[in-house]
């Protein structure tokens, strides 16, 4: 192990709609490499992470990694390859086939959700087996925003018992993926206190499209039996995976002082999303760079398709473009992200070295991770 000391291994997965194929492609590489380096052909990502957190499509990816197999309850039902194939197979049904008519854009004046959520709900219900979030194999968190209480929500698979909260996993995933103007808000009821008013939840991407800092906060609040005290940054190995960076098309920004309401309404969401990605990544890098040990400083790794100024990526910036051509482009972008992840500098391991660090920690079961408080 790294300095013979146990580390909390954290996987953070960004939001991004169908661009989750980029993240899923990275996860396939990760799982294959772990199997080879551990000499265990049956190894799963759930064996080598102690906490998984995701927003929107990242929440779906993370949960699917932790759904127990009914025939072998200690193992995950889906591997990374099956999850990638899920995105490839059903992306068109979720987005392209569920798109509402945009006739003269009049409909959007009374219902801004561009996609029917029926297909998504059906698929999530089937894939999650009707399980509650508490049934997941390891600690897991999905982000969302509750419009009723006007506060951020962190759905956790390991809620402290006195909080009396548990939710249907399919409802949680529907909520974390309910991106405004894409899908309608989700109604989520507490299974342990059904008399409570249901949450009216939307995509956690409105405040944490890159949930890495949320992951850090969650890990700080949990007790892990393999650590003698609460985890600090020096006790963590965190892998943060993005869904691709794109250059927004703002037109001639030198004329932005004359933009009207419609121009700003179109641009502000993209500005806030891009700035959020970058800000969280900046915060995490500075946090780990402040650590005393040179090795510990490198224990945060960000993997994403690079953003190159003035260059348009091969894939579509539209998070709902599930055309065959774009699905293929997103898969190729995932390979580029993996290749980019092999870069190593004074503050980050290469992806392969980071994988070695994960494997050196060995497998851990659910009994090695306890409740949040």
JOHU-V916743 format. One line per field, one symbol per residue. ss: DSSP state (H for helix, E for strand, - for the rest). burial: + if it has 9 or more other C-alpha atoms within 8 Angstrom, else -. Layout:
ss: ???
burial: ???
//
This chain:
ss: -HHH---EEEEEE---HHHHHHHHHHHHHHHHHHHHHH------HHHH--EEEEE-HHHHHHHH---EE--EEEEE---HHHHHHHHHHHHHHH-HHHE---HHH-HHH-----E--HHHHHHHHHHH---EHHH---EEEEEEEE----EEEEEE----HHH----EHHHHHHHH---------EEE----------EEEEE-HHHH---HHHHHHHHH-E----------HHHEEEEEE-----------HHHHHH--HHHHHHHHHHHHHHHHHHHHHHHHHHHHH------HHH-EEEE--------------------HHHHHHHHHHHHHHHHHH---E--E--HHHHHHHHHH-----HHH---E-
burial: -----++++++++++++++++++++++++++-+++++-----+++++++++++++++++++++++++++-----++++++--++-+++--++++++-++-------++---++++++-+++--++--+-++++++++++++++++++----++-++++++---+++++++++++++++++-++++++++++-------+++++++--++++++-++-+++++++--+--++-++++++++++++--+-----------+----+--+--+--+--++--++-+++-+++-+----++++++++++-+-----------+-++---++-++++++++++-+++++--+++++--++++++-+--+---+++++-
//
